[in-house]
Amino acid sequence: MLKKLINIVVLIPVGVILIVLSVANRQSVTLALNPFMPEDSVLSVSAPFFVFLLLAVVVGLILGAAATWFTQGKYRRRARNEASEAAKWHREAEKHRSQAEKLATQATLAAPQN
């Protein structure tokens, strides 16, 4: 519940700010990818400024998610290893339990009845 509340408190203002910036920055701008000849139209893109703002936000989200995913890799690997080890020990325990049940049934059948 607290995580949801924090998300709402953070995401709603960020969304409102992005919408306000998008409405205020509708004029067309040119992004020049050639720093030596900015007037070169082959390596330039013209679009409304808010498009570049939103693309920057999306690229930032993707890069942040990728960085988080890569840094948490060791924890995911550890969880996989521990899960496989736990499954192995569960199988071993089931095998011993079934052997114990077999021995118990054999012992009750072999016991002399009066």
C-alpha positions in Angstrom: 0.0 0.0 0.0 2.8 2.4 0.9 4.6 1.7 -2.4 1.5 2.4 -4.3 1.0 5.7 -2.5 4.6 6.7 -3.1 4.2 5.8 -6.8 1.1 8.0 -7.0 2.8 10.9 -5.1 5.8 10.8 -7.5 4.2 9.8 -10.8 1.3 12.2 -10.9 3.4 15.3 -10.5 6.0 14.0 -13.1 3.1 13.3 -15.5 1.6 16.8 -15.0 5.0 18.4 -15.5 5.5 16.4 -18.7 2.1 17.4 -20.0 2.7 21.1 -19.2 6.1 21.0 -20.9 4.6 19.3 -23.9 1.9 21.9 -24.3 4.3 24.8 -23.7 7.0 23.5 -26.2 5.1 22.8 -29.4 7.4 24.8 -31.7 9.5 22.9 -34.1 13.2 22.5 -33.4 16.0 20.8 -35.3 18.3 18.3 -33.6 21.6 18.3 -35.5 23.6 15.2 -35.0 26.7 16.5 -36.9 28.5 18.9 -34.6 30.9 20.1 -37.3 28.2 21.0 -39.9 24.9 21.7 -38.0 23.2 22.8 -41.2 23.7 19.4 -42.8 20.2 18.1 -43.3 21.2 14.4 -43.6 22.1 14.1 -39.9 19.4 16.3 -38.5 15.8 15.7 -37.3 13.1 18.4 -37.1 10.2 17.8 -34.7 8.3 19.6 -32.0 10.4 20.1 -28.9 8.1 18.0 -26.7 8.9 14.9 -28.8 12.5 15.3 -27.9 11.6 15.8 -24.2 9.4 12.6 -24.2 12.1 10.6 -26.0 14.6 11.7 -23.4 12.3 10.5 -20.7 11.7 7.2 -22.4 15.4 6.6 -23.1 16.2 7.5 -19.5 13.6 5.0 -18.2 15.0 2.3 -20.5 18.6 2.9 -19.5 17.7 3.0 -15.8 15.8 -0.2 -16.1 18.7 -1.9 -18.0 21.2 -0.7 -15.4 19.0 -2.0 -12.5 18.5 -5.3 -14.3 22.2 -5.8 -14.9 23.2 -4.8 -11.3 20.7 -7.2 -9.9 21.9 -10.1 -12.0 24.0 -11.6 -9.2 20.9 -11.8 -6.9 18.8 -13.5 -9.6 21.6 -16.0 -10.2 21.8 -16.7 -6.5 18.0 -17.1 -6.3 18.1 -19.6 -9.2 20.9 -21.6 -7.6 19.2 -21.7 -4.2 15.9 -22.7 -5.8 17.5 -25.6 -7.7 19.3 -26.7 -4.6 16.1 -26.5 -2.6 14.3 -28.6 -5.3 17.2 -31.1 -5.1 16.8 -31.4 -1.3 13.0 -31.8 -1.6 13.5 -34.6 -4.0 16.0 -36.2 -1.7 13.6 -35.9 1.3 10.8 -37.4 -0.7 13.0 -40.3 -1.7 14.0 -41.0 1.9 10.4 -40.6 3.1 9.2 -43.2 0.6 12.0 -45.5 1.6 11.1 -45.1 5.3 7.4 -45.8 4.5 8.5 -49.0 2.6 10.6 -50.1 5.5 7.8 -49.3 8.0 5.2 -51.4 5.9 7.7 -54.2 5.6 8.4 -54.2 9.4 4.7 -54.3 10.2 4.1 -57.2 7.7 7.1 -59.1 9.1 6.1 -58.7 12.7 4.6 -61.8 14.2 1.0 -61.6 15.0 -0.4 -63.4 18.1 
